[in-house]
């Protein structure tokens, strides 16, 4: 709980967690973990911290009930998916 109170990205993490739950339901934590792993692979520490918090929040929320989605979080999730897709294309081209 200490990390969540002090993390500057907590509000965004909450919105992303809500949207991941709305979009992926029971698979939300798995999907968020995939995003987390991709940020680690890219060496993006800021995004890594955000996605780690998202995974944690999803686990908490799914134990206590799902939350609604959010449009701003959709854009963040989509940008992460687009980065991952372009990275896969780049790796396939090598």
N, C-alpha and C positions, 0 to 999 in steps of 0.2 A: 504494500500500500504506500510506503514511503516514496518509491519511484514514481508511482502514478501521480502523487500530489505535486512532485517537483518537476516532472517532465514537461518541457514547454510545448510538446506536441500532443499532450494528452487529449485536448479537445478534438483534434483531427483523428487521433487513434480511436476515440469513442465513435465518431461518425463513420470511419472506415469499418470498424467492427460491426456496427449496426447494419451497414450496407452488405457486408460479407454474409452476415447471418440471413438477411432478407434474400440475397441472391443464391446462396449455396446451402442454406438450411443446415442439416446435420454435418455436411462436409465443409462448413465454413472454416473450421480450425485447420483442416488439411490444406485447403486452398491458400489460406493465409500463411501457413508454414512454407508452402512452395514459393510464395512471394518473398518471404523472409530469406529462404535459402538463395534465391536469385540475387537479392541485395548483398548478401555475404559474398557470393561469387564475383559480383561487380566491384566489391570493396567500398560500397556506398554506406558509410557508417551511420549517417543521419537517417537514411531510409531503413537501415537495419534496425535501429533503435525503435523507430515508429512501428515497423512490422512485428517486432518482438512484443511490444506493448499491445498491438492488435490481437496477436495470438492469445496472450494472457487474458485480455478482456473478453474475447470470444468464449474461452473456457469458462470464465466467471458467469457470463450472461447465459450460456447454454445450461448451466447448472440452475440458474434462477429464472429463466424465461427469456425468450427472444425479444429483440428491440426492432423498431422501425428503421427504414433506410434513409439515405440522405443524398442529395444530388451532388454536392461538392465531393463527397467521398467517392461517388461513381467515377468522377474525372480522375481522381488519384489512382483508383484501382485500374482503370483503363490505361492510364499512362504506364503503370508498372507492367501490365500485360503486353503493351506495345513494345516496350523496351526488351522484354524477354523474347518476344517473337522476332524482333530485328536481330537480336543476339544469336538466336538459333539459326536464322538465315545466314548470318555472317559465318558462323561455324560450319554450316553445311557447304558453303562456297569454298572453304579452304581445301 
